[in-house]
Amino acid sequence: MFRSVMNPIIRLALAPTLLLFYMQYSGAALPFLAPIFVVIFLTMMPSKPPLSLMLKLLIALFFISFVIVFFASVLADTPTGFGLFCWSLLFWGYFRSHIDSKDILSTLILMVVIIITVMTEQFHTSIDGFPWLMCESLFIAIVVTSVFFIIFPGDEKDILPDDTVHQTGEVALAIVIFKATAMWLILQALIGFNSSQTILIAITISNLIKIPTSPAHKVFIRNKLVTTVTGILFTLPVLFLYTVGTTTWVLIGVSIFCAMQLACYAIRRHCRFSIYQLLFTNFIVLIYQVLKHQGADSVSAELLRLLSIIIAILIGGIILNLVMTTIESKDTKLNEQ
């Protein structure tokens, strides 16, 4: 309907932000899920996705969520068995992301495993209706994504694709095993510490380490981590306005403006799709946390979440450094042979 070179930025700024405010004030359970799904669609699909693909993702997500919930109940008395099952799903998710860094199903798998594990082991809440909740959120995200692609058509051409990495089978398998093990140990440590930011930290780390690792990630660790840390500061204006009691419409307008500035910042920094997705995932979660807490509580909660994301980024950087060391040692041995 409205054709402009700015449409991809407008689409990404408007769709998840407006949906987040709607879901929050309509009293939805886990209101940040659907907006995050929208971010995933818009950052991993630069052009309008076919409806058939969306429906396949919806069916796959329901099946995966149902299977995880089923095994969580069956293996409730055997933590080791449930841990091995979740680790195998993490391995599957990271393996799929190594094959195709833009694989949406791998991102959804990792997110579902993290959320369900935290809900069962830390919060001890019932997850019987979780598959339906996930499917409802994904269905809403599909509708919103399709509508905004119709209103603001155009492909995303300003964000660079992730590097294509070619690794030997032995190296790739070792890296995937290492990532899945590291992610599971970090998740268990966060649950053991009873951190209120477990889901936020775990999703941030998972998004950082899921993409294939190449020598170019040395630059990624030095520069892109700084980009991500700086990007989360775009939520501070919303925090300030919410603290002083600004009306909802002003908050929506400022949030959209900050989202558009965040997109422009990412383009200026020559971010790739994986970092683009991470920036907006953190932005949506932090805006949600601002809306969830009020007054002085919102300030302290937001600062705590900013610190949590910074810690998560540092942990992700350490894991990527270890991965790089593993790759270099493997390559050295192969060259010697």
Beta strands, then each sheet from edge to edge (+ up, - down):
end
